[in-house]
Amino acid sequence: MKQIFLVLIIQLSFINATYGQDSLSLTKDELKEVFTKYKKTADILFSENGTISTADKLYDEFYTADFEYNHPAYGGIYSRELLYNNTVNYLKKGGYKNSPKRHLVNIIIGLNAIVVEQKYENDDNTTMTLFKFRGDKIYYIEEYW
């Protein structure tokens, strides 16, 4: 896990190195602020307090129209629409009521991207996730666990 994390850090440091920052780029502080708001909303959604209106808020405020979620270990790439529909269906079935909380262990902020290491409650293993941003919205998430 640490080797993958290190490789991702190195890759993040070279993103757009030859092209420079575009006009949609946020500063590291701005990116962290957006991510903090995103995480707060996601934590509510994926808990016993999650509602369809919370899902709507997450998708409307934080994801681009062309957002994609990639989790190779769980079926690969999901479109925004497919992931939203799955989230709503899971909510309706009460799926997140007993979900363990994820705690942030480490965060690395790069140009238009954030990598986080997280840990589920009562689990010693950590997970790693890459978030790619276009302005203040997430257009791509990839899980590495």
C-alpha positions, 0 to 999 in steps of 0.5 A: 500500500505504501509503495502505491501511495508513493507512486501516486504522490510522485504522479500527482507532483507531475500532473500538468507540469508541462502545461501549467495551471489552467484557469479552473485550478484552485489553490491548495487551500481552496481545494482542501476547503472544497474537499472538507465540505465534500467529505462532511456531506459524504460522511452524512450520506454514508451513515444512518442519517443519509437521505436522498436529499443528501445524495442530491446535494452531494451529486449537485454540489460536488460532482461534474456532469461527466463525473466517473467513479472507478473501483477496479476491485468492485466492477470498474468504472461507474458513470455519475447516473449509475452511481447515483441510482445505485446510491439511492436504491441502497439508501431506500433499502437502509444499506448505510444504516450500519456502515462503519465510519471512515476516518481520514488518516492522511491527505496529500493535495496536488494540482487539481487532485487530492489523495487520501488515506482512510481507515474504517472504524475497527479495522487496522487496514487503510484505504487509498482514494484519488480525487481529481478536480475540475475547478471546485467539482470532482470529475473523477474518483478512483479507489485503490483498495 
